[in-house]
Amino acid sequence: MSVAHHEARLHSPHPIHLHRISGDLNGPGRLHSGSDNPCINKAKALPLKIVAIVAIFTTSLIGVTTPLFSRYISFLRPDGNGLMIVKCFASGIILGTGFMHVLPDSFEMLSSKCLSDEPWHKFPFAGFVAMLSGLVTLAIDSITTSLYTAKSAVQPAPEEYGIDQEKATHIVGQNHSHGHGVVLAAKKDGQLLRSRVIAVVLELGILFHSVVIGLSLGATNDACTIKGLIVALCFHHLFEGMGLGGCIFQTDFKNVKKFLMTFFFTVTTPSAIFLGIALSSIYRDNSPTALITVGLLNACSAGMLIYMALVDLLATEFMGSMLQGSIKLQIKCFTAALFGCSVMSILAKWA
């Protein structure tokens, strides 16, 4: 029973037994559906859900597109310290999302009293699945990079350098400047591939979580809960979008692919809210099937987000030449990442 439910009963001007009588007179199902809880009101909840759809769509769009236009903002120029600090802040947001939002939700769902003791209360499935998800993400990251490295090793040198593979081999031995150019080009291509893998896997992890959030919000008729969630989720998607947008910006994808990645991030949660509204008459978020499905999805998403934030985002930046060359910049970026984690920790109070 929620705190709002307790307060509604304590401050009600009518005795509790009158509520029970009212519930009985209006039918046996009315009391169970929340007739004694003023927050449970489908008529009031629906307009709030529409507001949530518009607000989350708007903030998601702003968040994910902001880094894509960073080249037009002097403070966020690609080779500047400002963009690096913002990227570390956004990575902290993603790390905080995994640890403070997604993983706790998974533990809560998979340990619910609505599930049978065997096996759900006998084994920490949330932590186990999150661990496996992180390892699978590592395998995908590593194998994809290895396949590209092997492929690029037998491919001819890029035509932009005006040399074919045979000439490139000769030039490497005779002219170090051209040889280094070919090596640097391969290294750049490898970094580009990793950036693309990071962006795609990160978006998958975020989309899993977005579907879960949207379904839950669309299915609930608790107007009091929805009001708090709208504000919290708007901030959540704004900052999360900045993190994802920064990764998309580094991929150097064609505009069509950038648009598709931006589109899917922007519309996933609003679409899931629509689906939750449509299924609200049959979907029960405390049913065993829903708890297990959503709990396992959250665990997968948590493992992916935590791995991506720590290994592919924060560790990559902090061990890179730019931050390793400046202790002062490292401190600024660490502070930004810590601030991002703190923001998500505060938001965890409401969403």
C-alpha positions as CSV (number, residue, x, y, z in Angstrom):
1,M,0.0,0.0,0.0
2,S,1.4,3.4,-1.0
3,V,2.1,6.3,1.3
4,A,-0.6,8.3,-0.5
5,H,-3.1,5.6,0.2
6,H,-2.3,5.7,3.9
7,E,-2.5,9.5,4.1
8,A,-5.8,9.4,2.2
9,R,-7.3,7.1,4.7
10,L,-5.9,8.9,7.8
11,H,-7.1,12.4,6.7
12,S,-10.4,11.3,5.3
13,P,-13.4,13.1,6.8
14,H,-15.4,9.9,6.8
15,P,-14.9,6.8,8.9
16,I,-13.1,4.0,7.2
17,H,-16.1,1.7,7.5
18,L,-18.2,4.1,5.4
19,H,-15.6,3.7,2.6
20,R,-16.1,0.0,2.9
21,I,-19.9,0.3,2.7
22,S,-19.5,2.6,-0.3
23,G,-17.3,0.2,-2.0
24,D,-19.7,-2.7,-1.3
25,L,-22.7,-0.6,-2.6
26,N,-20.9,0.3,-5.8
27,G,-19.9,-3.2,-6.6
28,P,-17.3,-5.7,-5.3
29,G,-14.7,-4.6,-7.8
30,R,-14.8,-0.9,-7.0
31,L,-13.0,-1.1,-3.7
32,H,-10.2,-3.2,-5.1
33,S,-9.7,-0.8,-8.0
34,G,-8.9,2.1,-5.7
35,S,-12.3,3.6,-4.7
36,D,-10.8,4.4,-1.3
37,N,-7.7,6.0,-2.9
38,P,-8.3,9.4,-4.5
39,C,-5.1,9.1,-6.5
40,I,-6.5,6.1,-8.5
41,N,-8.5,7.9,-11.1
42,K,-8.5,6.9,-14.7
43,A,-10.2,10.1,-16.0
44,K,-7.6,12.3,-14.4
45,A,-4.7,9.9,-15.3
46,L,-5.3,9.9,-19.0
47,P,-4.7,13.7,-19.6
48,L,-1.6,13.4,-17.5
49,K,-0.4,10.5,-19.7
50,I,-0.9,12.7,-22.8
51,V,1.1,15.5,-21.2
52,A,3.8,12.9,-20.4
53,I,4.0,11.8,-24.0
54,V,4.5,15.3,-25.4
55,A,6.9,16.4,-22.6
56,I,9.1,13.2,-22.8
57,F,9.1,13.4,-26.6
58,T,10.2,17.0,-26.5
59,T,12.9,16.7,-23.9
60,S,14.3,13.5,-25.5
61,L,14.5,15.3,-28.8
62,I,16.3,18.2,-27.3
63,G,18.7,16.0,-25.4
64,V,19.7,13.7,-28.2
65,T,20.1,16.4,-30.8
66,T,22.1,18.9,-28.7
67,P,25.5,17.1,-29.2
68,L,24.8,16.7,-32.9
69,F,24.9,20.5,-33.3
70,S,27.9,20.9,-31.0
71,R,30.1,21.9,-34.0
72,Y,28.1,25.1,-34.2
73,I,28.6,26.0,-30.5
74,S,32.1,27.4,-29.7
75,F,32.1,25.9,-26.2
76,L,31.3,22.5,-27.5
77,R,33.8,22.3,-30.4
78,P,35.0,18.8,-31.1
79,D,38.6,19.4,-30.1
80,G,37.8,21.5,-27.0
81,N,37.7,20.8,-23.3
82,G,34.1,21.8,-23.0
83,L,32.8,18.9,-25.1
84,M,35.0,16.5,-23.1
85,I,33.5,17.7,-19.8
86,V,29.9,17.5,-21.2
87,K,30.6,13.9,-22.5
88,C,31.9,12.9,-19.0
89,F,28.8,14.4,-17.4
90,A,26.6,12.5,-19.9
91,S,28.5,9.3,-19.2
92,G,27.9,9.8,-15.5
93,I,24.2,10.1,-16.3
94,I,24.2,6.8,-18.1
95,L,26.2,5.1,-15.2
96,G,23.7,6.5,-12.7
97,T,20.8,5.3,-14.8
98,G,22.2,1.7,-14.7
99,F,23.0,1.6,-11.0
100,M,20.3,3.8,-9.4
101,H,17.3,3.2,-11.7
102,V,17.4,0.1,-13.8
103,L,19.2,-2.4,-11.6
104,P,17.3,-1.6,-8.3
105,D,14.0,-1.9,-10.3
106,S,15.1,-5.3,-11.5
107,F,16.0,-6.5,-8.0
108,E,12.6,-5.2,-6.7
109,M,10.6,-6.9,-9.4
110,L,12.3,-10.3,-9.3
111,S,12.1,-10.4,-5.5
112,S,8.4,-9.4,-5.4
113,K,6.1,-11.3,-3.1
114,C,3.9,-11.9,-6.1
115,L,6.4,-14.4,-7.4
116,S,6.8,-17.9,-6.0
117,D,9.7,-18.6,-3.6
118,E,11.1,-21.2,-5.9
119,P,13.2,-20.2,-7.8
120,W,12.8,-16.4,-7.7
121,H,13.5,-15.9,-4.0
122,K,16.2,-18.5,-3.8
123,F,18.6,-17.0,-6.3
124,P,19.6,-13.4,-7.2
125,F,18.5,-13.5,-10.8
126,A,18.7,-9.7,-11.3
127,G,22.4,-9.6,-10.5
128,F,23.1,-12.8,-12.4
129,V,21.4,-11.6,-15.6
130,A,23.1,-8.1,-15.3
131,M,26.5,-9.8,-15.0
132,L,25.8,-12.0,-18.0
133,S,24.6,-9.0,-20.0
134,G,27.8,-7.1,-19.2
135,L,29.9,-10.0,-20.3
136,V,27.9,-10.5,-23.5
137,T,28.3,-6.8,-24.3
138,L,32.1,-7.2,-23.8
139,A,32.1,-10.2,-26.2
140,I,30.2,-8.2,-28.8
141,D,32.5,-5.3,-28.4
142,S,35.6,-7.4,-28.6
143,I,34.6,-9.8,-31.4
144,T,33.3,-7.0,-33.6
145,T,36.5,-5.0,-33.2
146,S,38.6,-8.2,-33.9
147,L,36.6,-9.0,-37.1
148,Y,37.1,-5.5,-38.4
149,T,40.8,-5.5,-37.6
150,A,41.3,-8.8,-39.4
151,K,39.3,-7.5,-42.4
152,S,41.2,-4.2,-42.6
153,A,44.5,-6.1,-42.5
154,V,43.8,-7.7,-45.9
155,Q,42.0,-4.8,-47.5
156,P,43.9,-2.4,-49.8
157,A,44.9,0.9,-48.5
158,P,42.3,3.6,-48.8
159,E,42.1,5.2,-52.2
160,E,42.2,8.7,-50.7
161,Y,45.9,8.2,-50.2
162,G,46.4,7.5,-53.9
163,I,48.3,4.2,-53.4
164,D,47.3,0.6,-53.8
165,Q,48.2,-2.3,-51.5
166,E,51.4,-3.3,-53.3
167,K,52.7,0.2,-53.4
168,A,51.7,0.8,-49.8
169,T,53.9,-2.2,-48.8
170,H,56.9,-0.8,-50.7
171,I,56.3,2.7,-49.5
172,V,56.3,1.6,-45.8
173,G,59.8,0.3,-46.3
174,Q,61.1,3.3,-48.3
175,N,59.1,6.3,-47.1
176,H,58.1,6.3,-43.4
177,S,55.8,9.4,-43.8
178,H,53.5,7.6,-46.2
179,G,53.7,4.4,-44.1
180,H,52.6,6.2,-41.0
181,G,49.8,7.8,-43.0
182,V,48.4,4.3,-43.8
183,V,48.8,3.2,-40.2
184,L,47.1,6.3,-38.8
185,A,44.3,5.8,-41.3
186,A,43.7,2.2,-40.1
187,K,43.9,3.3,-36.5
188,K,41.3,6.0,-37.2
189,D,39.0,3.5,-38.9
190,G,39.3,1.2,-35.9
191,Q,38.4,4.0,-33.5
192,L,35.5,4.9,-35.7
193,L,34.2,1.3,-35.7
194,R,34.4,1.2,-31.9
195,S,32.5,4.5,-31.7
196,R,29.7,2.9,-33.9
197,V,29.6,-0.3,-31.8
198,I,29.4,1.8,-28.6
199,A,26.6,3.9,-30.0
200,V,24.5,1.0,-31.2
201,V,24.8,-1.1,-28.1
202,L,24.2,1.9,-25.8
203,E,21.0,2.7,-27.7
204,L,19.8,-0.9,-27.4
205,G,20.3,-0.8,-23.6
206,I,18.5,2.6,-23.4
207,L,15.6,1.4,-25.6
208,F,15.0,-1.7,-23.4
209,H,14.7,0.6,-20.4
210,S,12.5,3.1,-22.3
211,V,10.0,0.4,-23.3
212,V,9.7,-0.7,-19.6
213,I,9.3,2.9,-18.4
214,G,6.6,3.7,-21.0
215,L,4.6,0.5,-20.5
216,S,4.5,1.1,-16.7
217,L,3.5,4.7,-17.0
218,G,0.9,4.1,-19.6
219,A,-0.7,1.2,-17.6
220,T,-1.0,3.0,-14.3
221,N,-4.0,5.0,-13.3
222,D,-2.4,6.6,-10.2
223,A,-2.5,10.3,-11.0
224,C,-0.3,11.2,-8.1
225,T,2.5,9.0,-9.3
226,I,2.2,10.2,-12.9
227,K,2.6,13.8,-11.8
228,G,6.0,13.1,-10.1
229,L,7.1,10.8,-12.9
230,I,6.6,13.4,-15.7
231,V,9.1,15.8,-14.2
232,A,11.6,13.1,-13.3
233,L,11.4,11.3,-16.6
234,C,11.8,14.6,-18.6
235,F,15.1,15.3,-16.8
236,H,16.1,11.6,-17.1
237,H,15.5,11.6,-20.9
238,L,17.1,15.0,-21.4
239,F,20.4,14.0,-19.9
240,E,20.3,10.4,-21.1
241,G,19.7,11.8,-24.6
242,M,22.8,14.0,-24.3
243,G,24.9,10.9,-23.5
244,L,23.6,9.0,-26.5
245,G,23.7,12.0,-28.8
246,G,27.4,12.4,-27.9
247,C,28.1,8.8,-29.0
248,I,26.0,9.2,-32.2
249,F,28.0,12.4,-33.0
250,Q,31.3,10.4,-32.9
251,T,30.1,7.6,-35.2
252,D,30.3,9.7,-38.4
253,F,27.3,7.9,-39.7
254,K,25.4,9.2,-42.7
255,N,22.6,11.6,-41.8
256,V,20.0,8.9,-42.5
257,K,21.4,6.6,-39.9
258,K,21.8,9.4,-37.4
259,F,18.2,10.4,-38.0
260,L,17.0,6.8,-37.4
261,M,19.0,6.4,-34.1
262,T,17.7,9.8,-33.0
263,F,14.1,8.9,-34.0
264,F,14.1,5.6,-32.2
265,F,15.4,7.1,-29.0
266,T,12.9,10.0,-29.2
267,V,9.7,8.0,-29.9
268,T,10.3,4.7,-28.0
269,T,9.1,5.9,-24.6
270,P,6.1,7.9,-25.9
271,S,5.1,4.9,-28.1
272,A,5.4,2.6,-25.1
273,I,3.2,4.9,-23.1
274,F,0.6,4.7,-25.9
275,L,0.8,0.9,-25.8
276,G,0.5,0.9,-22.0
277,I,-2.7,3.0,-22.3
278,A,-4.1,0.6,-24.8
279,L,-3.2,-2.4,-22.6
280,S,-4.2,-0.8,-19.3
281,S,-7.4,-2.9,-19.0
282,I,-5.5,-6.2,-19.3
283,Y,-1.9,-5.3,-18.3
284,R,-1.1,-5.7,-14.6
285,D,2.4,-4.6,-13.6
286,N,2.2,-6.9,-10.5
287,S,1.3,-10.0,-12.4
288,P,4.0,-12.8,-12.3
289,T,4.5,-12.7,-16.1
290,A,4.9,-8.9,-16.2
291,L,7.3,-8.9,-13.1
292,I,9.5,-11.6,-14.6
293,T,9.6,-10.2,-18.1
294,V,10.2,-6.6,-17.1
295,G,12.6,-7.6,-14.3
296,L,14.8,-9.6,-16.7
297,L,14.7,-6.9,-19.3
298,N,15.8,-4.3,-16.7
299,A,18.6,-6.6,-15.6
300,C,19.9,-6.9,-19.2
301,S,19.6,-3.2,-19.7
302,A,21.5,-2.5,-16.5
303,G,24.4,-4.7,-17.4
304,M,24.7,-3.1,-20.8
305,L,24.5,0.4,-19.5
306,I,26.9,-0.1,-16.6
307,Y,29.5,-1.8,-18.9
308,M,29.2,0.8,-21.6
309,A,29.4,3.8,-19.2
310,L,32.4,2.5,-17.3
311,V,34.4,0.7,-20.0
312,D,33.6,2.2,-23.4
313,L,32.8,5.8,-22.3
314,L,34.5,6.9,-19.1
315,A,37.6,4.6,-19.1
316,T,38.2,5.3,-22.8
317,E,38.1,9.1,-22.2
318,F,40.1,9.1,-19.0
319,M,42.8,6.8,-20.5
320,G,43.0,8.8,-23.7
321,S,45.8,11.2,-24.6
322,M,43.7,14.3,-24.0
323,L,42.9,13.7,-20.4
324,Q,46.2,11.9,-19.6
325,G,47.9,15.1,-20.7
326,S,46.2,17.3,-18.1
327,I,45.5,16.5,-14.5
328,K,43.4,19.7,-14.2
329,L,41.1,18.5,-17.0
330,Q,40.9,15.0,-15.4
331,I,39.6,16.6,-12.2
332,K,37.1,18.6,-14.1
333,C,35.8,15.6,-16.0
334,F,35.7,13.4,-12.9
335,T,33.7,16.1,-11.2
336,A,31.4,16.3,-14.2
337,A,30.9,12.5,-14.1
338,L,30.3,12.5,-10.4
339,F,27.7,15.3,-10.9
340,G,26.0,13.2,-13.5
341,C,25.7,10.2,-11.2
342,S,24.5,12.5,-8.4
343,V,21.7,13.9,-10.6
344,M,20.4,10.5,-11.4
345,S,20.7,9.4,-7.8
346,I,18.5,12.4,-6.8
347,L,16.0,11.6,-9.5
348,A,15.8,8.0,-8.3
349,K,13.7,9.3,-5.4
350,W,10.8,9.9,-7.9
351,A,11.5,7.6,-10.9
